[in-house]
Amino acid sequence: MTVAVVLLAVALVVVVALLAAAGACKLARLDGATYPAALTRAAVTFAAVITLATAVAGALATLLA
């Protein structure tokens, strides 16, 4: 049961990160950025969301242990 919860949480974080990256890419294109620049902003946003989720999970693991 615990493995299923962890996998579901990871999947949810990845979906949220992809949605944030897609939004950043669309906003960059609407702002007039080129495709490579928009994809760079999307990649940075994706990495930031994953990093933030990792930091929050680490902090919660420390508090709950």
C-alpha positions in Angstrom: 0.0 0.0 0.0 2.8 2.4 0.9 4.5 1.9 -2.5 1.3 2.7 -4.3 0.9 5.9 -2.4 4.5 7.0 -3.1 4.1 6.2 -6.8 0.8 8.1 -6.9 2.5 11.1 -5.3 5.4 11.0 -7.7 3.0 10.8 -10.6 1.1 13.8 -9.3 4.2 15.9 -8.9 5.3 15.1 -12.4 1.9 16.0 -13.8 1.9 19.3 -11.9 5.5 20.0 -13.1 4.5 19.3 -16.7 1.5 21.6 -16.5 3.6 24.4 -15.0 6.2 23.9 -17.7 3.5 24.0 -20.4 2.1 27.2 -18.9 5.5 28.8 -18.8 6.2 27.9 -22.4 2.8 29.3 -23.6 3.3 32.5 -21.7 6.8 32.9 -23.1 5.5 32.4 -26.6 2.7 34.9 -26.0 5.4 37.3 -24.8 7.2 37.0 -28.1 10.0 34.6 -27.2 11.4 32.3 -29.8 10.7 28.6 -29.6 14.2 27.7 -28.1 13.8 30.5 -25.5 10.3 29.3 -24.6 11.5 25.7 -24.3 14.3 26.9 -22.1 11.9 28.7 -19.8 9.7 25.6 -19.7 12.7 23.4 -18.8 13.7 25.7 -16.0 10.2 25.8 -14.7 10.0 22.0 -14.8 13.3 21.6 -12.9 12.2 24.2 -10.3 9.0 22.4 -9.5 10.7 19.1 -9.2 13.4 20.6 -7.0 10.8 22.3 -4.8 8.9 19.1 -4.4 12.1 17.3 -3.4 12.9 19.9 -0.8 9.4 19.8 0.6 9.5 16.0 0.8 12.9 16.0 2.5 11.7 18.5 5.0 8.5 16.5 5.7 10.5 13.3 6.0 12.7 14.9 8.6 9.8 16.2 10.6 7.8 13.0 10.5 10.7 10.6 11.3 
